[in-house]
Amino acid sequence: MLLESFLTPFDVTDQFPDGWQEDIHAIAAEAEFRDFPRTPFLSREAADVTHVTRGRVHAVQVQQKLPWLYKLYRDQFLELASRAWREPIDPAVDDRYGVVLNVQRGNTMRFECHVDSNPVTGLLFFTDHPAGGGELAVARDEAAMGVDEVEENCTTVEPRAGRLIFFDGKTYPHYARTLVAEHDTRVAAVMNFYTRSCPESTTRPFGLNQHLFGDD
């Protein structure tokens, strides 16, 4: 499923509303930028990495400021996920992590090397970047730990606005590379999807919500 999904991305630009670029630019400016501690249960960072600097637009902001994206996540994109996975797919019941935006600004930020708690991950790019920066790098080795090990043998996806992919982020460690340009900004929507054999109720690690939201 991994390579097949990468090789057949969906172009969903025609499903965006007029003015979507302005919407994305505005909400990206509201992202929370800080040193995020490594995520318990899911981090695959090297042992000496305790924090990763990045930006996050939380799910509640997406629902309020980008209602069209939230609707696509629960409707058209759900159908595309089922088509890619060839089985019924469900969105997250808990709206706090169904769809969020990851934002990188400048050439020092990247996204954490990790695995996902959900069996199917949807990644939608909203910005274009030249080869050599901002790619999604996914390890072919399920046991890879840290950026260096991922880079030894990985599949990469170059960001292109409107490109939507689905992949097994639960099995394969992955991260987003740093950008090349100092004044560049990378924006991507990350969407949690579940299968009937790997449902949200039994898949999400106990304690993860406590780390992210202060409860469980």
CORKARA-V465924 format. One record per backbone hydrogen bond with DSSP energy under -0.5 kcal/mol. CO is the residue of the C=O (numbers start at 1). NH is the residue of the N-H. Records with the same first field share a line. If there is no record, write none. Layout:
CO=NH + NH
//
This chain:
1=5
2=6
3=7
4=8
6=9
10=12 + 164
12=15
13=16
17=20
19=23
20=24
21=25
22=26
23=27
24=28
25=29
27=30
28=31
31=33
32=34 + 56
34=36 + 54
36=52
39=42 + 43
40=42
42=115
44=146
46=49
48=50
50=38
52=36
53=110
54=34
55=103
56=32 + 58
57=101
58=61 + 62
59=63
60=64
61=65
62=66
66=69 + 70
67=71
68=72
69=73
70=74
71=75
72=75 + 77 + 78
75=79
76=80
77=81
78=82
79=83
80=84
81=85
82=86 + 87
88=196
90=194
93=95
94=97
96=59
98=192
100=190
101=57
102=188
103=55
104=186
106=179
112=114
113=44
114=174
120=193
121=167
122=191
123=125 + 165
124=189
125=162
130=133
135=137 + 177
136=138 + 157
137=175
138=155
140=142
141=144
145=149
146=150
147=151
148=152
149=153
150=153
153=140 + 141
155=138
157=136
159=129
160=163
162=12 + 164
163=125
164=10
165=123
167=121 + 169
168=171 + 172
169=116
171=173
173=139
174=114
175=137 + 177
176=111
178=134
181=184
184=106
186=104
187=126 + 127
188=102
189=124
190=100
191=122
192=92
193=120
194=90
198=195
199=202 + 203
200=204
205=208
207=211
208=212
209=213 + 214 + 215
210=214
//
